[in-house]
């Protein structure tokens, strides 16, 4: 199964509560943090909420 490399590139300050919650659920706490998650619909949904705050790459 594919994996997603998610990097936080912008601050969550000033964002809506659901965006801050999504970043926290993904495991991102500060700019520059990187997590690798399985490519699942739940993860894709959280990424969709914060697309303007993160960069996403597919990793094998």
HUTA-V762054 format. One record per pair of residues at least 4 apart in sequence whose ideal C-beta (glycine too) atoms are under 7 Angstrom apart, sorted by the first residue. I is the first residue (numbers start at 0). J is the second residue. Records with the same first field share a line. If there is no record, write none. Layout:
I: J + J
This chain:
0: 37 + 38
1: 38 + 57
2: 35 + 36 + 37 + 38 + 58
3: 36 + 38 + 42 + 55 + 57
4: 33 + 35 + 56 + 58
5: 25 + 27 + 34 + 36 + 46 + 53 + 55
6: 33 + 53 + 54
7: 22 + 27 + 29 + 30 + 31 + 32 + 52 + 53
8: 30 + 52 + 53 + 54
9: 30 + 51 + 52
10: 30
11: 18 + 19 + 22 + 52
14: 18 + 19
16: 20
17: 21 + 48
18: 22 + 48 + 49 + 52
19: 23
20: 24
21: 25 + 45 + 48 + 49
22: 27 + 49 + 52
24: 45
25: 34 + 36 + 45
26: 34
27: 32 + 34
28: 32
35: 58
36: 42
37: 42
38: 42
39: 43
40: 44
41: 45
42: 46
43: 47
46: 50 + 53 + 55
49: 53
